Amino acid sequence: MRHKGVEYPELKAKTVRRVWFKDDDEFTALFLEFEDNTRARFDLRAAVTFERAPEMCSIAPNGDLTDWSDLRIQSLAPHES
């Protein structure tokens, strides 16, 4: 199931409460938790390393990406997944 780019219509317009990434011996996954008490999990096949710090930016009215800043990270408690 390889795709160059995909979209998930069921997640459109949901408000994200929390995002986290887990990479350990058990599994590698990206989680999105939403305000309506639902959660999406994206299982990843290979271990992931960040080439640089994850970033966030603003989108200007003309579509330009501006005001880039690094995202802070916070470690998860051992029981969270």
Steps between C-alpha positions, in 0.01 A plus 500: 500500500745765384367844412687816415243716677172426670223681685270367774150649459381361836753725676402818318377782729583308820666702776829347612552483876832320503761356261772253590751267340609164644801300381602200709553123472123441495399734216556833327195725463372856480187572705245782469247542781196718432268712713208264425684220691609312188853406401679427172810280491742486210720190525839546338696212353852629561669684780497876451764753586455872458759667280423825678262621766131484402371846409178698490422804289228749416330513163470854365185608309697467174596140587861571600635307799639739761609523865664158522582377849618169649242294687575419864504134600386333818572139592207264555442315823584127455133392508378739226437362153 
